[in-house]
Amino acid sequence: MSSDKARKLFEALDLDNDGTLTREEVITALRTKGPTLAAAGDLPFWGLGGTEDSSALFDSADQNGDAVLTLEEFAAVVDRRFGWR
């Protein structure tokens, strides 16, 4: 079960609205939307990072190694990392 914050962040990062996140979506969305999301309280400011940080977040969340993140995979990592659960 994901937190509401994780779901909201996942939806903001899902640029093509297909219900999954690719590495490129995570990197692009955090770069372009990250500051706005942080300012709105939807992402901790310390959660903002560069391409390497975004890629590392993706890698830690992609538990099954299929190169796409589901909400469940994403939420399991961000809820723990950002203290939302």
QUIGI-V663281 format. One record per residue. PHI is phi in whole degrees, 0 to 359 (* if undefined). OMEGA is omega in radians with two decimals (NA if undefined). D_CENTER is the distance of its C-alpha to the mean C-alpha in Angstrom with 1 decimal. Layout:
<<PHI,OMEGA,D_CENTER> <PHI,OMEGA,D_CENTER>>
This chain:
<<*,-3.11,15.5> <262,3.06,12.3> <284,3.08,12.6> <298,3.14,12.9> <294,3.13,10.4> <295,3.12,7.6> <298,-3.13,9.2> <296,3.12,9.6> <295,3.11,6.1> <303,-3.13,5.5> <297,3.11,8.9> <292,-3.11,8.5> <276,-3.11,6.3> <281,-3.00,8.8> <297,-3.14,11.5> <260,3.07,14.2> <54,3.14,13.8> <260,3.09,14.6> <86,3.06,12.5> <223,3.08,10.6> <242,2.99,8.1> <262,3.10,10.1> <304,-3.11,9.8> <298,3.09,11.4> <299,-3.12,9.2> <298,-3.13,6.2> <297,-3.10,9.1> <295,-3.08,10.9> <293,3.11,8.8> <292,3.11,7.8> <290,-3.05,11.5> <271,-3.08,12.9> <256,-3.04,11.2> <308,-3.13,9.8> <300,3.11,13.4> <292,3.11,14.0> <297,3.13,11.1> <294,-3.14,12.3> <296,3.14,15.8> <276,-3.13,15.3> <84,-3.11,14.0> <268,3.14,10.6> <205,3.10,9.0> <298,3.12,11.5> <304,3.13,13.3> <289,3.09,13.4> <279,3.09,9.6> <285,3.13,10.4> <203,3.12,11.7> <275,-3.12,13.2> <302,-3.12,12.8> <295,3.12,13.6> <295,3.13,11.1> <296,3.12,8.2> <293,3.11,10.2> <294,3.07,10.8> <300,3.12,7.4> <301,-3.12,7.5> <299,-3.13,11.0> <291,-3.12,10.8> <274,-3.07,8.8> <281,-3.04,11.1> <296,-3.10,14.0> <265,3.04,16.3> <69,-3.11,16.1> <267,3.07,16.2> <70,2.98,13.8> <221,3.12,11.6> <253,2.97,9.0> <270,3.08,10.3> <302,-3.10,9.1> <297,3.11,11.1> <297,-3.11,9.8> <298,-3.08,6.1> <297,-3.13,7.9> <302,-3.13,10.4> <275,-3.05,8.7> <289,3.09,6.8> <300,-3.14,10.0> <286,-3.07,12.1> <295,-3.07,10.8> <263,3.08,10.7> <71,-3.13,13.8> <273,3.14,12.9> <224,NA,15.0>>
